[in-house]
Amino acid sequence: MQGMRLKLIAAADPDMFQERLNRFVENLPEDALIVDIKFSTSNAGTQTMYAALVQYKSVEEWAE
């Protein structure tokens, strides 16, 4: 089993943020397991920034 990996995804536009997050999840290898996703927003003036930190790892295929 390999170690944990992290990916930070952020965007100011909520649709763009969702598209980036979906694209990342869809492109994960089949042996990747999402362990956790932390989500946050922050404001700077009138602009809102959306961010997600995805924690994932590769797992070995189960052998019977």
MODELLER restraints for C-alpha pairs under 7 A, 6 or more apart:
rsr = mdl.restraints
at = mdl.atoms
rsr.add(forms.Gaussian(group=physical.xy_distance, feature=features.Distance(at['CA:1:A'], at['CA:58:A']), mean=6.38, stdev=0.5))
rsr.add(forms.Gaussian(group=physical.xy_distance, feature=features.Distance(at['CA:1:A'], at['CA:59:A']), mean=5.47, stdev=0.5))
rsr.add(forms.Gaussian(group=physical.xy_distance, feature=features.Distance(at['CA:1:A'], at['CA:60:A']), mean=6.11, stdev=0.5))
rsr.add(forms.Gaussian(group=physical.xy_distance, feature=features.Distance(at['CA:2:A'], at['CA:57:A']), mean=6.60, stdev=0.5))
rsr.add(forms.Gaussian(group=physical.xy_distance, feature=features.Distance(at['CA:2:A'], at['CA:58:A']), mean=5.72, stdev=0.5))
rsr.add(forms.Gaussian(group=physical.xy_distance, feature=features.Distance(at['CA:3:A'], at['CA:57:A']), mean=6.18, stdev=0.5))
rsr.add(forms.Gaussian(group=physical.xy_distance, feature=features.Distance(at['CA:4:A'], at['CA:55:A']), mean=6.80, stdev=0.5))
rsr.add(forms.Gaussian(group=physical.xy_distance, feature=features.Distance(at['CA:4:A'], at['CA:56:A']), mean=5.83, stdev=0.5))
rsr.add(forms.Gaussian(group=physical.xy_distance, feature=features.Distance(at['CA:4:A'], at['CA:57:A']), mean=4.81, stdev=0.5))
rsr.add(forms.Gaussian(group=physical.xy_distance, feature=features.Distance(at['CA:5:A'], at['CA:55:A']), mean=5.80, stdev=0.5))
rsr.add(forms.Gaussian(group=physical.xy_distance, feature=features.Distance(at['CA:5:A'], at['CA:56:A']), mean=5.33, stdev=0.5))
rsr.add(forms.Gaussian(group=physical.xy_distance, feature=features.Distance(at['CA:5:A'], at['CA:57:A']), mean=5.80, stdev=0.5))
rsr.add(forms.Gaussian(group=physical.xy_distance, feature=features.Distance(at['CA:6:A'], at['CA:53:A']), mean=6.72, stdev=0.5))
rsr.add(forms.Gaussian(group=physical.xy_distance, feature=features.Distance(at['CA:6:A'], at['CA:54:A']), mean=5.61, stdev=0.5))
rsr.add(forms.Gaussian(group=physical.xy_distance, feature=features.Distance(at['CA:6:A'], at['CA:55:A']), mean=4.70, stdev=0.5))
rsr.add(forms.Gaussian(group=physical.xy_distance, feature=features.Distance(at['CA:6:A'], at['CA:56:A']), mean=6.39, stdev=0.5))
rsr.add(forms.Gaussian(group=physical.xy_distance, feature=features.Distance(at['CA:7:A'], at['CA:53:A']), mean=5.73, stdev=0.5))
rsr.add(forms.Gaussian(group=physical.xy_distance, feature=features.Distance(at['CA:7:A'], at['CA:54:A']), mean=5.17, stdev=0.5))
rsr.add(forms.Gaussian(group=physical.xy_distance, feature=features.Distance(at['CA:7:A'], at['CA:55:A']), mean=6.72, stdev=0.5))
rsr.add(forms.Gaussian(group=physical.xy_distance, feature=features.Distance(at['CA:8:A'], at['CA:52:A']), mean=5.86, stdev=0.5))
rsr.add(forms.Gaussian(group=physical.xy_distance, feature=features.Distance(at['CA:8:A'], at['CA:53:A']), mean=4.59, stdev=0.5))
rsr.add(forms.Gaussian(group=physical.xy_distance, feature=features.Distance(at['CA:8:A'], at['CA:54:A']), mean=6.42, stdev=0.5))
rsr.add(forms.Gaussian(group=physical.xy_distance, feature=features.Distance(at['CA:9:A'], at['CA:20:A']), mean=6.94, stdev=0.5))
rsr.add(forms.Gaussian(group=physical.xy_distance, feature=features.Distance(at['CA:9:A'], at['CA:21:A']), mean=6.55, stdev=0.5))
rsr.add(forms.Gaussian(group=physical.xy_distance, feature=features.Distance(at['CA:9:A'], at['CA:51:A']), mean=5.60, stdev=0.5))
rsr.add(forms.Gaussian(group=physical.xy_distance, feature=features.Distance(at['CA:9:A'], at['CA:52:A']), mean=5.28, stdev=0.5))
rsr.add(forms.Gaussian(group=physical.xy_distance, feature=features.Distance(at['CA:9:A'], at['CA:53:A']), mean=6.44, stdev=0.5))
rsr.add(forms.Gaussian(group=physical.xy_distance, feature=features.Distance(at['CA:10:A'], at['CA:17:A']), mean=6.03, stdev=0.5))
rsr.add(forms.Gaussian(group=physical.xy_distance, feature=features.Distance(at['CA:10:A'], at['CA:50:A']), mean=5.53, stdev=0.5))
rsr.add(forms.Gaussian(group=physical.xy_distance, feature=features.Distance(at['CA:10:A'], at['CA:51:A']), mean=4.21, stdev=0.5))
rsr.add(forms.Gaussian(group=physical.xy_distance, feature=features.Distance(at['CA:10:A'], at['CA:52:A']), mean=6.44, stdev=0.5))
rsr.add(forms.Gaussian(group=physical.xy_distance, feature=features.Distance(at['CA:11:A'], at['CA:17:A']), mean=4.93, stdev=0.5))
rsr.add(forms.Gaussian(group=physical.xy_distance, feature=features.Distance(at['CA:11:A'], at['CA:49:A']), mean=5.87, stdev=0.5))
rsr.add(forms.Gaussian(group=physical.xy_distance, feature=features.Distance(at['CA:11:A'], at['CA:50:A']), mean=5.52, stdev=0.5))
rsr.add(forms.Gaussian(group=physical.xy_distance, feature=features.Distance(at['CA:11:A'], at['CA:51:A']), mean=6.67, stdev=0.5))
rsr.add(forms.Gaussian(group=physical.xy_distance, feature=features.Distance(at['CA:12:A'], at['CA:48:A']), mean=5.83, stdev=0.5))
rsr.add(forms.Gaussian(group=physical.xy_distance, feature=features.Distance(at['CA:12:A'], at['CA:49:A']), mean=4.41, stdev=0.5))
rsr.add(forms.Gaussian(group=physical.xy_distance, feature=features.Distance(at['CA:12:A'], at['CA:50:A']), mean=5.96, stdev=0.5))
rsr.add(forms.Gaussian(group=physical.xy_distance, feature=features.Distance(at['CA:14:A'], at['CA:50:A']), mean=6.79, stdev=0.5))
rsr.add(forms.Gaussian(group=physical.xy_distance, feature=features.Distance(at['CA:17:A'], at['CA:50:A']), mean=6.66, stdev=0.5))
rsr.add(forms.Gaussian(group=physical.xy_distance, feature=features.Distance(at['CA:31:A'], at['CA:58:A']), mean=5.38, stdev=0.5))
rsr.add(forms.Gaussian(group=physical.xy_distance, feature=features.Distance(at['CA:31:A'], at['CA:59:A']), mean=5.51, stdev=0.5))
rsr.add(forms.Gaussian(group=physical.xy_distance, feature=features.Distance(at['CA:31:A'], at['CA:60:A']), mean=6.84, stdev=0.5))
rsr.add(forms.Gaussian(group=physical.xy_distance, feature=features.Distance(at['CA:32:A'], at['CA:56:A']), mean=6.56, stdev=0.5))
rsr.add(forms.Gaussian(group=physical.xy_distance, feature=features.Distance(at['CA:32:A'], at['CA:57:A']), mean=5.45, stdev=0.5))
rsr.add(forms.Gaussian(group=physical.xy_distance, feature=features.Distance(at['CA:32:A'], at['CA:58:A']), mean=4.34, stdev=0.5))
rsr.add(forms.Gaussian(group=physical.xy_distance, feature=features.Distance(at['CA:32:A'], at['CA:59:A']), mean=6.15, stdev=0.5))
rsr.add(forms.Gaussian(group=physical.xy_distance, feature=features.Distance(at['CA:33:A'], at['CA:56:A']), mean=5.50, stdev=0.5))
rsr.add(forms.Gaussian(group=physical.xy_distance, feature=features.Distance(at['CA:33:A'], at['CA:57:A']), mean=5.43, stdev=0.5))
rsr.add(forms.Gaussian(group=physical.xy_distance, feature=features.Distance(at['CA:33:A'], at['CA:58:A']), mean=6.10, stdev=0.5))
rsr.add(forms.Gaussian(group=physical.xy_distance, feature=features.Distance(at['CA:33:A'], at['CA:59:A']), mean=6.74, stdev=0.5))
rsr.add(forms.Gaussian(group=physical.xy_distance, feature=features.Distance(at['CA:34:A'], at['CA:55:A']), mean=6.07, stdev=0.5))
rsr.add(forms.Gaussian(group=physical.xy_distance, feature=features.Distance(at['CA:34:A'], at['CA:56:A']), mean=4.28, stdev=0.5))
rsr.add(forms.Gaussian(group=physical.xy_distance, feature=features.Distance(at['CA:34:A'], at['CA:57:A']), mean=6.66, stdev=0.5))
rsr.add(forms.Gaussian(group=physical.xy_distance, feature=features.Distance(at['CA:35:A'], at['CA:55:A']), mean=5.46, stdev=0.5))
rsr.add(forms.Gaussian(group=physical.xy_distance, feature=features.Distance(at['CA:35:A'], at['CA:56:A']), mean=5.09, stdev=0.5))
rsr.add(forms.Gaussian(group=physical.xy_distance, feature=features.Distance(at['CA:36:A'], at['CA:54:A']), mean=6.06, stdev=0.5))
rsr.add(forms.Gaussian(group=physical.xy_distance, feature=features.Distance(at['CA:36:A'], at['CA:55:A']), mean=5.16, stdev=0.5))
rsr.add(forms.Gaussian(group=physical.xy_distance, feature=features.Distance(at['CA:37:A'], at['CA:52:A']), mean=6.47, stdev=0.5))
rsr.add(forms.Gaussian(group=physical.xy_distance, feature=features.Distance(at['CA:37:A'], at['CA:53:A']), mean=5.62, stdev=0.5))
rsr.add(forms.Gaussian(group=physical.xy_distance, feature=features.Distance(at['CA:37:A'], at['CA:54:A']), mean=4.53, stdev=0.5))
rsr.add(forms.Gaussian(group=physical.xy_distance, feature=features.Distance(at['CA:37:A'], at['CA:55:A']), mean=6.17, stdev=0.5))
rsr.add(forms.Gaussian(group=physical.xy_distance, feature=features.Distance(at['CA:38:A'], at['CA:52:A']), mean=5.43, stdev=0.5))
rsr.add(forms.Gaussian(group=physical.xy_distance, feature=features.Distance(at['CA:38:A'], at['CA:53:A']), mean=5.13, stdev=0.5))
rsr.add(forms.Gaussian(group=physical.xy_distance, feature=features.Distance(at['CA:38:A'], at['CA:54:A']), mean=6.59, stdev=0.5))
rsr.add(forms.Gaussian(group=physical.xy_distance, feature=features.Distance(at['CA:39:A'], at['CA:51:A']), mean=5.82, stdev=0.5))
rsr.add(forms.Gaussian(group=physical.xy_distance, feature=features.Distance(at['CA:39:A'], at['CA:52:A']), mean=4.42, stdev=0.5))
rsr.add(forms.Gaussian(group=physical.xy_distance, feature=features.Distance(at['CA:39:A'], at['CA:53:A']), mean=6.60, stdev=0.5))
rsr.add(forms.Gaussian(group=physical.xy_distance, feature=features.Distance(at['CA:40:A'], at['CA:50:A']), mean=6.11, stdev=0.5))
rsr.add(forms.Gaussian(group=physical.xy_distance, feature=features.Distance(at['CA:40:A'], at['CA:51:A']), mean=5.39, stdev=0.5))
rsr.add(forms.Gaussian(group=physical.xy_distance, feature=features.Distance(at['CA:40:A'], at['CA:52:A']), mean=6.41, stdev=0.5))
rsr.add(forms.Gaussian(group=physical.xy_distance, feature=features.Distance(at['CA:41:A'], at['CA:48:A']), mean=6.59, stdev=0.5))
rsr.add(forms.Gaussian(group=physical.xy_distance, feature=features.Distance(at['CA:41:A'], at['CA:49:A']), mean=5.44, stdev=0.5))
rsr.add(forms.Gaussian(group=physical.xy_distance, feature=features.Distance(at['CA:41:A'], at['CA:50:A']), mean=4.63, stdev=0.5))
rsr.add(forms.Gaussian(group=physical.xy_distance, feature=features.Distance(at['CA:41:A'], at['CA:51:A']), mean=6.16, stdev=0.5))
rsr.add(forms.Gaussian(group=physical.xy_distance, feature=features.Distance(at['CA:42:A'], at['CA:48:A']), mean=5.65, stdev=0.5))
rsr.add(forms.Gaussian(group=physical.xy_distance, feature=features.Distance(at['CA:42:A'], at['CA:49:A']), mean=5.22, stdev=0.5))
rsr.add(forms.Gaussian(group=physical.xy_distance, feature=features.Distance(at['CA:42:A'], at['CA:50:A']), mean=6.83, stdev=0.5))
rsr.add(forms.Gaussian(group=physical.xy_distance, feature=features.Distance(at['CA:43:A'], at['CA:49:A']), mean=6.23, stdev=0.5))
